[in-house]
């Protein structure tokens, strides 16, 4: 797939919002007065910049639903309301994001019997059956789950007992607090694990054995100087008002989460996104029309700002091997330049399943800077 599919004729713009072609967003809060199972903030795509009154963009195709589970912050009864930047960016990127209040999140989620697991289930059902705009949601199997801290643990347990969850992202989940096998180890769906400094973001780092045991595809980002609440603005969390030395970390984390869901849980008319999002989840350059640029201000600006020692990070991933890679542009020229620059001296192995002819002959070494020619066989992929 080389590009997005056209949106319905009723769409007032020429594209459906996606991670690479964003719009604005709106937000509403629901409660028992509207029949919601708990207080819920819902973020959604919109063409109106007035967040509190912006109407949902409901005529450009359907959107995946993402449930976000907040963590525990003592003395902060409205902690679910603090999560704005991440769900807003996802909404701009073609998702509907529900952020429910979880009153029992102070209890460590040790298993799927946690009292907040059925709350997430009730939120999911309400969004799909009773939310006023439920018709704009993609089918149940196009559901994502994300969470922070205890909410990351809770979201992982919820995903293990909810077959329709297609992808999971956890921010600073305190995995080392669990005295049971990690729920993500049993999660056979794409997953993104984000953590900070082992000192400032304790209990969140997976050891090498735990990481290697996770089913693929798996992605991991570690922010070397990240603190536990660096995903939120300073001063907003009474449990930990301080922030680390890397100001763009929150934006960078949002970029990676957005790219992760774009790769594995794309909007209805964006089946091309898996081929556009690299496996390391670093956002590719945007290629926008003037009209699209109007809506794209301050979008995906976090990762480019991650410079300097204070903002050091590592990206790790393992994905299934593709028999035929996604190719964007012709790789011949840059590949040749990289091989020559690295001084590689390949040894030709001779003809085989893939190669029908080659020069130099098999068994010889090709000097750096020389030309190597291979002719591939035609027919079905071996």
LOGUFI-921339 format. One record per atom (N, C-alpha, C): x, y, z. Coordinates in steps of 0.001 Angstrom, whole numbers, padded with zeros to 6 digits, always signed. Example, Ala and Ser with C-alpha at 12.3 -4.5 7.8 and 13.67 -1.06 7.14 Angstrom:
+013190-005690+007800 +012300-004500+007800 +013200-003300+007800 +012850-002250+007080 +013670-001060+007140 +012900+000030+007870 
END
This chain:
+000852-001188+000000 +000000+000000+000000 +000887+001238+000000 +000725+002124-000993 +001604+003280-001150 +001041+004551-000541 -000234+004600-000208 -000818+005808+000319 -002166+005550+000945 -002759+006585+001547 -004075+006424+002163 -005150+006203+001113 -006262+005628+001548 -007415+005493+000663 -008288+006727+000812 -009031+007106-000212 -009833+008331-000147 -010909+008242+000935 -011153+009333+001642 -012239+009350+002620 -013578+009459+001909 -014688+009319+002632 -016006+009468+001999 -016171+010844+001360 -017062+010919+000389 -017307+012189-000304 -017811+013262+000649 -018409+012852+001764 -018938+013812+002734 -017854+014465+003577 -016621+013994+003484 -015527+014538+004292 -015207+015959+003837 -015181+016938+004750 -014932+018333+004349 -013479+018623+004002 -012577+017697+004298 -011181+017828+003889 -010854+016629+003000 -009708+016637+002384 -009387+015592+001424 -008688+014389+002006 -008694+014229+003318 -007992+013114+003946 -008644+012786+005285 -008446+011559+005729 -008815+011202+007093 -007627+011484+008002 -007853+012040+009186 -006733+012307+010090 -005928+011040+010380 -004615+011209+010434 -003722+010111+010792 -002498+010701+011476 -001612+009836+011922 -000411+010297+012605 +000464+011169+011724 +000393+010985+010410 +001217+011762+009486 +000441+012867+008791 -000860+012952+009025 -001702+014031+008480 -002717+014418+009548 -002294+015151+010584 -003167+015415+011726 -004168+016531+011469 -005100+016648+012410 -006030+017775+012444 -005988+018348+013860 -007018+019073+014272 -007143+019538+015646 -007874+018467+016463 -008212+018809+017697 -008920+017836+018527 -009954+018529+019401 -010913+017746+019860 -011890+018202+020832 -011908+017261+022017 -012558+017678+023105 -012619+016855+024303 -013942+017096+025017 -014538+016030+025543 -015737+016111+026373 -015534+015234+027600 -016166+015629+028693 -016152+014796+029894 -017557+014272+030150 -017639+012981+030449 -018912+012313+030697 -018916+011755+032117 -020111+011582+032651 -020261+011073+034012 -021531+010241+034092 -021956+009943+035304 -023179+009156+035490 -024384+009853+034884 -024346+011172+034792 -025473+011910+034206 -025715+011506+032763 -024668+011109+032070 -024795+010640+030684 -024799+009112+030601 -024857+008461+031749 -024882+007002+031774 -023521+006346+031770 -022452+007124+031898 -021103+006556+031876 -020835+005781+033164 -020048+004707+033103 -019786+003897+034298 -018865+004569+035309 -018137+005582+034903 -017281+006387+035756 -017055+007698+035024 -016409+008648+035654 -016095+009866+034916 -015080+009536+033816 -015342+010033+032620 -014494+009720+031471 -014249+010992+030673 -013013+011241+030342 -012691+012271+029360 -012436+011595+028020 -013089+012094+026977 -012960+011510+025646 -012379+012558+024706 -011285+012210+024051 -010603+013068+023084 -010868+012516+021687 -011069+013406+020712 -011446+012962+019367 -010957+013964+018326 -010837+013542+017057 -010410+014459+015994 -011469+015529+015723 -010997+016710+015377 -011901+017814+015051 -011178+018799+014138 -011956+019564+013394 -011399+020648+012581 -011495+021990+013286 -012039+021994+014484 -012256+023213+015261 -011192+023301+016344 -010576+024450+016496 -009534+024618+017490 -010023+024930+018886 -011328+025082+019090 -011883+025355+020418 -012175+024025+021096 -011249+023548+021913 -011283+022168+022403 -012590+021831+023103 -013050+022690+023994 -014210+022358+024825 -015512+022307+024043 -015577+022994+022916 -016816+023019+022129 -016642+022434+020736 -015446+021985+020410 -015162+021490+019058 -016019+020272+018737 -016678+020247+017579 -017448+019064+017180 -016528+017970+016653 -016930+016749+016820 -016144+015629+016321 -016178+015601+014797 -015067+015245+014186 -014999+015063+012736 -015495+013648+012443 -016769+013541+012091 -017404+012227+011993 -017745+011819+010568 -017259+012543+009580 -017639+012239+008198 -016450+011888+007309 -015297+011584+007927 -014093+011279+007147 -013614+009847+007343 -014443+009002+007900 -014055+007623+008160 -014061+007323+009641 -013894+006047+009955 -013958+005606+011346 -012569+005590+011989 -012564+005621+013327 -011328+005725+014089 -011182+004552+015059 -009951+004101+015311 -009727+003128+016386 -010000+003775+017742 -010352+002960+018714 -010569+003413+020086 -009374+003008+020935 -008860+003948+021727 -007780+003672+022669 -008267+004004+024073 -008097+003066+024998 -008408+003288+026407 -007101+003586+027129 -007039+004722+027850 -005835+005091+028594 -006114+004998+030090 -005282+004229+030803 -005428+004049+032249 -004369+004872+032980 -004806+005845+033761 -003865+006670+034521 -003310+005871+035703 -002237+006380+036289 -001633+005732+037443 -002113+006334+038748 -001408+005991+039831 -001774+006469+041164 -000933+007682+041529 -001597+008708+042025 -000927+009898+042549 -001669+010313+043807 -001053+010105+044967 -001708+010395+046240 -002120+011861+046316 -003265+012107+046935 -003802+013456+047151 -004123+014179+045847 -004427+013428+044816 -004802+014021+043530 -006078+013337+043043 -007239+013735+043570 -008488+013029+043250 -008908+013150+041791 -008367+014120+041080 -008717+014296+039666 -007523+014005+038763 -006745+013015+039137 -005522+012732+038387 -005814+012384+036928 -006945+011771+036651 -007252+011413+035262 -007370+012643+034375 -007681+013798+034975 -007805+015032+034197 -006460+015647+033836 -005386+015177+034447 -004066+015742+034166 -003516+015258+032828 -004068+014162+032321 -003553+013583+031077 -004239+014234+029887 -003529+015181+029274 -004084+015939+028151 -003203+015802+026909 -001907+016069+027055 -001042+016160+025873 -001019+014869+025055 -000834+013730+025724 -000769+012457+025000 -002097+012100+024339 -003221+012077+025073 -004482+011756+024381 -004860+012777+023322 -004476+014037+023517 -004768+015049+022500 -003998+014765+021218 -002721+014392+021344 -001945+014099+020135 -002493+012868+019424 -002906+011868+020177 -003509+010692+019551 -004810+011062+018847 -005612+011921+019467 -006863+012348+018836 -006583+013108+017547 -005589+013968+017559 -005213+014683+016337 -004785+013709+015239 -004316+012534+015642 -003773+011549+014710 -004797+010516+014261 -006076+010756+014535 -007103+009863+014024 -007569+008790+014979 -007522+009072+016287 -007988+008119+017292 -009019+008777+018193 -009898+007957+018740 -010752+008370+019847 -010127+007784+021107 -009850+008624+022093 -009141+008201+023297 -010024+008448+024512 -010294+007397+025272 -011079+007494+026498 -010139+007410+027692 -010212+008410+028582 -009376+008455+029783 -010306+008410+030992 -010578+007229+031548 -011526+007124+032655 -010882+007391+034011 -011708+007794+034956 -011282+007895+036349 -011269+006489+036947 -010172+006138+037593 -010018+004806+038185 -009809+004968+039685 -010869+004830+040442 -010829+005152+041873 -010062+004123+042700 -009809+002944+042161 -009091+001908+042910 -007654+001728+042429 -007135+002698+041694 -005818+002525+041094 -004702+002586+042133 -004988+003011+043364 -003961+003020+044406 -003568+001609+044826 -004383+000617+044477 -004091-000784+044788 -003202-001353+043681 -002058-001925+044050 -001141-002493+043063 -001849-003567+042241 -001877-003423+040913 -002533-004432+040070 -001679-005702+039944 -001901-006654+040843 -001122-007893+040855 -001693-008968+039937 -002962-008803+039526 -003570-009814+038660 -004790-009218+037975 -005443-010019+037153 -006595-009542+036387 -007852-009427+037230 -007769-009764+038526 -008917-009605+039423 -008927-008244+040106 -008057-007358+039697 -008026-006004+040262 -009383-005338+040053 -009878-004589+041046 -011221-003997+040919 -011386-003016+039772 -010288-002500+039220 -010417-001560+038103 -010459-002247+036745 -010154-003547+036681 -010235-004252+035397 -011661-004249+034860 -012680-004608+035671 -014049-004521+035139 -014487-003096+034828 -013878-002107+035480 -014205-000712+035152 -013749-000405+033728 -012540-000834+033380 -012079-000632+032002 -012989-001357+031017 -013442-002547+031389 -014366-003271+030524 -015676-002541+030349 -016169-001954+031441 -017421-001196+031360 -017249+000056+030512 -016091+000706+030628 -015814+001888+029806 -015772+001499+028332 -015104+000401+028036 -015022-000065+026653 -016414-000342+026091 -017244-001031+026858 -018600-001342+026387 -019431-000077+026220 -019297+000860+027167 -020088+002094+027079 -019674+002909+025857 -018382+002992+025617 -017915+003746+024458 -018463+003150+023169 -018506+001854+023071 -018929+001206+021828 -020446+001106+021679 -021167+001118+022785 -022608+000907+022710 -023438+002149+023023 -022933+003012+023920 -023770+004105+024400 -023194+005498+024200 -021941+005618+023890 -021358+006941+023650 -022075+007588+022475 -022277+008870+022560 -023084+009573+021563 -022510+009492+020151 -021220+009239+020031 -020602+009145+018700 -020052+007740+018444 -020650+006732+019023 -020115+005370+018901 -020044+004900+017455 -020874+005457+016585 -020871+005045+015186 -019599+005385+014452 -018770+006265+015017 -017536+006662+014335 -016368+005735+014690 -016603+004774+015589 -015538+003872+016018 -015397+002688+015071 -014165+002270+014859 -013904+001062+014083 -014343-000166+014884 -014412-001346+014268 -014885-002543+014975 -014077-002851+016231 -014631-003716+017058 -014064-004001+018379 -012615-004451+018320 -012248-005192+017270 -010873-005684+017189 -009867-004580+016889 -010336-003368+016654 -009448-002220+016436 -009441-001359+017695 -009026-001977+018800 -008975-001322+020103 -007551-001347+020624 -007096-000227+021177 -005785-000149+021794 -005899+000166+023267 -004874-000170+024024 -004818+000108+025458 -003466+000733+025771 -003484+001767+026597 -002252+002400+027064 -002430+002757+028529 -001317+002993+029216 -001414+003352+030621 -000087+003825+031162 -000149+004429+032356 +001043+004944+033026 +001130+004364+034429 +002339+003943+034830 +002599+003481+036182 +001692+002300+036539 +000929+002412+037643 -000023+001347+037965 -001040+001176+036843 -001334+002254+036130 -002251+002149+034997 -001672+001321+033867 -000336+001337+033711 +000297+000481+032707 +000143-000986+033086 +000317-001293+034382 +000105-002667+034840 -001352-003070+034642 -002249-002186+035056 -003676-002475+034925 -004054-002701+033466 -003572-001828+032586 -003883-001967+031169 -003374-003273+030600 -002207-003722+031071 -001661-004990+030589 -002525-006160+031039 -002943-006143+032313 -003848-007207+032781 -005146-007183+031990 -005679-005996+031769 -006928-005879+031006 -006758-006435+029600 -005627-006143+028984 -005393-006623+027620 -005311-008142+027563 -004796-008770+028631 -004679-010231+028616 -006031-010921+028679 -007058-010244+029201 -008384-010868+029317 -009380-010255+028341 -008890-009413+027421 -009755-008760+026438 -009221-009090+025049 -009773-010113+024401 -009201-010582+023128 -009153-009530+022032 -010043-008538+022077 -010103-007579+020978 -009038-006493+021053 -008226-006465+022100 -007165-005460+022184 -006093-005791+021152 -005838-004843+020246 -004915-005087+019134 -003492-004646+019425 -003287-003689+020346 -001946-003176+020627 -001946-002551+022012 -000773-002575+022667 -000653-002101+024051 +000609-001252+024197 +000489-000127+024924 +001632+000738+025230 +001640+001052+026716 +002776+000844+027368 +002896+001108+028794 +003986+002120+029087 +003626+003198+029803 +004574+004238+030196 +004960+004037+031658 +006224+003766+031909 +006749+003638+033268 +005900+002719+034132 +005527+001584+033598 +004878+000563+034414 +005856+000043+035454 +005404-000100+036688 +006303-000538+037767 +006343-002069+037809 +006905-002645+036776 +006895-004101+036588 +007599-004845+037706 +008652-004249+038261 +009421-004964+039280 +008727-004982+040632 +007598-004313+040772 +006806-004438+041997 +005975-005711+042007 +005779-006319+040857 +004936-007509+040778 +005698-008733+041289 +005000-009580+042040 +005600-010837+042491 +005000-012027+041760 +004468-011759+040577 +003886-012782+039707 +004474-012597+038313 +004322-013577+037415 +004798-013383+036039 +004194-012131+035409 +004995-011418+034650 +004538-010166+034056 +003393-010418+033077 +002331-009624+033142 +001221-009818+032198 +001632-009602+030748 +002601-008723+030510 +003020-008479+029128 +003740-009685+028531 +004224-010591+029390 +004885-011791+028880 +003888-012746+028235 +002614-012594+028575 +001570-013443+028000 +000758-012714+026936 +001192-011513+026583 +000429-010677+025657 +000972-010858+024242 +000288-011656+023460 +000733-011946+022093 +000219-010910+021109 +000446-009665+021448 +000064-008559+020584 +001179-007523+020597 +001231-006634+019621 +002290-005625+019618 +002297-004830+020912 +003487-004519+021395 +003594-003824+022666 +004757-002834+022632 +004567-001724+023337 +005596-000698+023505 +005795-000485+024995 +007033-000602+025458 +007369-000420+026863 +008290+000793+026971 +007884+001793+027743 +008663+003019+027924 +009059+003120+029392 +010313+003468+029658 +010802+003602+031024 +011786+004757+031095 +012058+005191+032328 +013017+006256+032556 +014271+005736+033230 +014920+006605+033989 +016144+006258+034692 +015868+005186+035744 +016748+004176+035884 +016553+003174+036938 +016539+003773+038336 +017148+004944+038492 +017183+005604+039799 +015951+006475+040002 +015640+007326+039036 +014541+008276+039170 +013190+007690+038762 +013199+006549+038085 +011957+005907+037643 +012029+004436+038050 +012132+004216+039356 +012433+002890+039880 +011334+001876+039593 +011734+000625+039521 +010866-000544+039312 +010319-000654+037888 +010750+000217+036982 +010136+000224+035649 +010975-000480+034588 +012245-000718+034862 +013129-001267+033835 +013019-002789+033779 +012835-003328+032589 +012848-004772+032403 +014288-005261+032293 +014606-006376+032963 +015936-006938+032767 +015993-007649+031420 +017187-008050+031015 +017349-008603+029672 +016536-009871+029473 +016424-010696+030511 +015647-011928+030380 +014166-011625+030218 +013666-010653+030987 +012252-010289+030867 +011955-009708+029493 +012844-008856+029012 +012643-008261+027692 +012674-009327+026604 +013637-010209+026660 +013780-011234+025628 +012618-012216+025627 +011936-012347+026767 +010828-013295+026864 +009522-012743+026307 +009471-011444+026021 +008223-010863+025533 +007959-011308+024102 +006726-011692+023790 +006398-012051+022405 +006622-010861+021471 +007041-011149+020261 +007209-010093+019265 +005892-009909+018505 +005678-008697+017966 +006585-007550+017954 +006631-006841+019300 +007814-006393+019661 +007999-005662+020910 +008907-004466+020658 +008594-003370+021320 +009356-002126+021190 +009638-001598+022594 +010796-000989+022770 +011154-000457+024083 +011924+000845+023911 +011587+001807+024744 +012313+003078+024805 +012698+003335+026251 +013954+003688+026477 +014419+004053+027808 +015001+005453+027751 +014432+006363+028537 +014944+007730+028646 +015937+007757+029809 +017209+008010+029514 +018278+007834+030495 +018078+008666+031753 +017495+009853+031629 +017304+010735+032781 +015833+010975+033094 +014963+010107+032605 +013532+010297+032796 +013079+010015+034216 +012180+010855+034710 +011534+010639+036002 +010139+010060+035779 +009533+009594+036881 +008292+008829+036766 +007139+009641+036191 +007091+010925+036499 +005983+011758+036031 +006422+012774+034977 +007512+012506+034294 +007982+013427+033257 +007029+013530+032075 +006042+012664+032000 +005074+012707+030902 +004036+013807+031101 +004035+014428+032287 +003074+015479+032614 +003818+016772+032931 +003168+017938+032757 +003829+019213+033056 +004240+019317+034519 +005303+020056+034776 +005793+020251+036136 +004746+020954+036988 +004694+020576+038257 +003799+021217+039204 +002376+020714+039197 +002039+019789+038314 +000657+019319+038216 +000365+018111+039093 +001388+017456+039615 +001174+016229+040372 +001687+016408+041797 +000803+016477+042800 +001252+016683+044178 +002134+015558+044698 +002007+014355+044138 +002829+013237+044602 +004288+013396+044192 +004555+014092+043107 +005921+014294+042614 +005910+015481+041664 +006013+016713+042187 +005896+017895+041318 +007126+018172+040474 +008289+017582+040817 +009519+017870+040091 +009568+017100+038775 +010358+017636+037847 +010556+016976+036572 +012052+016851+036289 +012397+015957+035381 +013787+015693+035066 +014415+016765+034203 +015697+016573+033815 +016455+017607+033105 +016214+017657+031603 +015245+016880+031091 +014996+016852+029642 +013580+017352+029367 +013398+018658+029134 +012050+019214+028949 +011227+018575+027837 +011805+018191+026680 +010944+017652+025619 +010568+016185+025793 +010887+015573+026936 +010636+014139+027090 +009162+013790+026922 +008272+014583+027502 +006839+014274+027396 +006386+014275+025943 +006849+015258+025183 +006486+015318+023766 +007087+014143+022999 +008323+013778+023341 +008969+012659+022656 +008243+011352+022939 +007846+011147+024195 +007101+009933+024533 +005785+009882+023772 +005123+011032+023663 +003869+011078+022905 +004105+010748+021434 +005216+011227+020886 +005544+010902+019489 +005693+009397+019298 +006412+008749+020206 +006661+007317+020067 +005382+006508+020230 +004551+006896+021195 +003277+006197+021378 +002397+006381+020144 +002384+007595+019607 +001590+007864+018403 +002074+007023+017232 +003387+006957+017030 +003928+006149+015937 +003652+004662+016152 +003717+004219+017401 +003441+002811+017698 +002021+002434+017286 +001049+003239+017702 -000327+002913+017331 -000559+003103+015833 +000126+004069+015226 -000008+004229+013775 +000469+002982+013040 +001491+002341+013569 +002062+001160+012917 +001170-000069+013065 +000486-000171+014202 -000259-001401+014482 -001770-001204+014612 -002233+000018+014676 -003663+000274+014892 -004040+001557+014150 -004024+001490+012829 -004189+002684+012016 -005666+002988+011788 -006003+004255+011515 -007378+004629+011171 -007843+003953+009881 -009141+004003+009649 -009763+003224+008574 -009130+003459+007209 -008822+004707+006882 -008340+005023+005542 -006828+005236+005488 -006107+004646+006439 -004640+004802+006467 -003925+003461+006528 -004259+002510+005653 -003578+001206+005686 -002119+001272+005266 -001682+002433+004773 -000286+002583+004361 +000654+002854+005525 +000119+003202+006692 +000967+003654+007791 +002001+002624+008254 +001683+001326+008332 +002728+000386+008773 +003997+000453+007931 +003863+000745+006652 +005035+000857+005801 +005734+002195+005895 +005063+003194+006461 +005656+004528+006596 +006335+004717+007948 +005908+003982+008942 +006471+004131+010286 +007641+003160+010443 +008839+003659+010714 +009986+002756+010856 +009861+001883+012102 +010591+000790+012124 +010501-000135+013248 +010978+000483+014556 +011856+001487+014493 +012301+002133+015731 +011324+003195+016215 +010251+003429+015476 +009150+004338+015825 +009532+005813+015795 +010706+006154+015314 +011057+007573+015169 +010221+008154+014036 +009506+009252+014275 +008608+009779+013239 +009351+010137+011955 +008825+009735+010807 +009428+010137+009535 +009069+011586+009230 +009748+012218+008294 +009381+013590+007916 +007955+013647+007377 +007258+014721+007708 +005900+014906+007206 +005945+015504+005806 +005083+015029+004954 +004961+015543+003589 +003529+016035+003425 +003318+017324+003672 +001973+017870+003802 +001660+018890+002721 +000389+018956+002376 -000095+020022+001509 -000243+021293+002341 -000373+022458+001709 -000599+023684+002482 -001817+023582+003397 -002887+022946+002935 -004076+022793+003784 -003769+021905+004985 -003025+020840+004779 -002678+019955+005885 -001736+020629+006872 -000851+021482+006371 +000066+022193+007256 -000681+023102+008225 -001828+023611+007810 -002630+024471+008681 -002999+023751+009975 -003263+022459+009880 -003697+021692+011047 -002539+021046+011808 -001344+021075+011252 -000252+020247+011774 +000708+020982+012696 +000382+022179+013142 +001277+022911+014017 +001607+022148+015287 +002885+022162+015685 +003377+021532+016918 +003110+020033+016968 +003020+019406+015802 +002776+017962+015766 +004085+017214+015559 +004312+016174+016371 +005513+015338+016274 +006800+016154+016382 +006844+017036+017369 +008025+017881+017552 +008912+017397+018695 +008519+016330+019382 +009268+015889+020549 +010574+015196+020230 +010538+014182+019375 +011757+013423+019092 +012854+014280+018457 +012547+015200+017524 +013618+016047+016997 +014281+016925+018058 +013580+017190+019165 +014131+018045+020216 +014959+017272+021234 +015047+015964+021097 +015781+015140+022065 +017272+015152+021734 +017927+016250+022060 +019352+016415+021795 +020078+016727+023097 +021358+016436+023149 +022154+016717+024332 +022139+015564+025318 +023111+015588+026238 +023285+014491+027187 +022085+014309+028101 +021414+015398+028471 +020270+015285+029378 +019099+014543+028752 +019074+014478+027436 +017953+013845+026738 +018368+012548+026046 +019379+011881+026570 +019814+010618+025979 +018714+009566+026106 +018617+008717+025110 +017609+007656+025131 +018103+006486+024293 +017498+005343+024506 +017787+004166+023694 +016484+003615+023137 +016556+003098+021925 +015419+002483+021255 +015774+001031+020960 +014882+000143+021313 +015109-001276+021078 +013827-001874+020529 +013948-002822+019641 +012750-003438+019077 +013103-004772+018457 +012114-005617+018374 +012215-006850+017605 +010868-007095+016962 +010879-007210+015659 +009656-007396+014884 +009818-008632+014007 +008719-009207+013549 +008836-010375+012668 +009587-010021+011397 +010376-010962+010914 +011090-010744+009664 +010108-010676+008513 +010356-009726+007605 +009507-009593+006426 +010221-010238+005248 +009587-011200+004548 +010252-011799+003385 +010535-010788+002289 +009685-009781+002171 +009911-008699+001220 +009793-007395+002002 +010862-006618+002150 +010802-005421+002987 +009962-004325+002357 +009453-003443+003235 +008796-002236+002739 +009873-001325+002153 +009710-000891+000943 +010698-000046+000282 +010058+001293-000032 +010658+002363+000460 +010216+003712+000134 +011345+004363-000654 +011170+004522-001955 +012227+005041-002799 +013193+003939-003217 +014134+004265-004071 +015100+003294-004571 +016303+003239-003629 +016618+002059-003078 +017697+001977-002088 +019083+001847-002695 +019214+001713-004030 +020497+001372-004638 +021579+002407-004333 +021288+003678-004562 +022323+004701-004426 +022776+004861-002981 +021863+005085-002015 +022342+005220-000632 +023001+003952-000108 +022529+002778-000525 +023145+001533-000062 +024581+001435-000565 +024797+001780-001828 +026152+001726-002395 +027080+002674-001644 +026585+003878-001346 +027404+004854-000640 +027767+004359+000760 +026803+003732+001436 +027056+003254+002787 +028049+002096+002794 +027936+001195+001823 +028860+000062+001753 +030285+000548+001515 +030444+001496+000585 +031781+002017+000282 +032344+002767+001484 +031505+003595+002129 +031966+004377+003275 +032406+003478+004426 +031723+002357+004602 +032059+001454+005701 +033244+000559+005384 +033673+000531+004117 +034800-000307+003740 +034500-001791+003781 +033253-002167+003607 +032884-003577+003642 +033527-004332+002467 +033892-005560+002721 +034455-006419+001685 +033639-007713+001667 +032511-007711+000985 +031663-008909+000995 +032319-010074+000274 +032042-011273+000771 +032481-012506+000120 +031290-013147-000565 +031392-013376-001857 +030279-013934-002612 +030218-015443-002404 +029043-015948-002155 +028883-017354-001781 +028496-018244-002948 +028204-017671-004098 +027829-018504-005232 +026338-018517-005470 +025926-019250-006491 +024524-019281-006882 +023711-020071-005858 +022395-019772-005823 +021552-020457-004856 +020092-020190-005102 +019301-020244-004008 +017850-020113-004113 +017444-018773-004693 +018174-017703-004314 +017794-016360-004734 +018573-015892-005974 +019848-016276-006079 +020756-015695-007072 +020924-016643-008257 +020726-016097-009471 +020914-016903-010684 +022232-016599-011383 +022811-015430-011133 +024094-015067-011737 +024752-014010-010874 +026101-013970-010885 +026802-012970-010092 +028195-012746-010649 +028724-011547-010345 +030075-011186-010748 +030648-010267-009675 +031828-010586-009116 +032726-011703-009369 +032098-013060-009020 +032831-014124-009332 +032328-015471-009104 +032298-015793-007617 +031503-016813-007280 +031404-017235-005895 +032737-017642-005312 +032959-017318-004027 +034203-017648-003348 +035225-016543-003363 +035016-015510-004174 +035966-014398-004241 +035499-013261-003350 +036413-012363-003013 +036092-011181-002220 +036075-009960-003115 +035156-009052-002827 +035037-007838-003629 +035758-006699-002922 +036795-006107-003522 +037499-004987-002894 +036569-003799-002677 +036845-003019-001644 +036053-001829-001363 +036080-000889-002556 +034908-000410-002961 +034805+000506-004080 +034554-000160-005408 +034669-001481-005461 +034422-002181-006719 +032933-002447-006896 +032568-002914-008069 +031168-003162-008402 +030859-004650-008287 +029768-004958-007614 +029286-006330-007490 +027929-006405-008161 +027738-007415-009024 +026470-007565-009725 +025843-008910-009367 +024564-008867-009010 +023793-010069-008717 +022531-010051-009559 +022175-011172-010122 +020907-011317-010834 +020023-012259-010031 +018852-011765-009625 +017950-012570-008810 +017058-013424-009693 +016686-014567-009182 +015779-015442-009902 +014373-014848-009901 +013597-015156-010908 +012198-014738-010970 +011309-015880-010501 +010050-015547-010205 +009110-016567-009771 +008697-016373-008329 +008052-017364-007727 +007574-017253-006338 +008725-017038-005366 +008445-016336-004274 +009452-016119-003241 +009785-017457-002595 +011078-017822-002479 +011454-019120-001889 +010999-019220-000435 
END
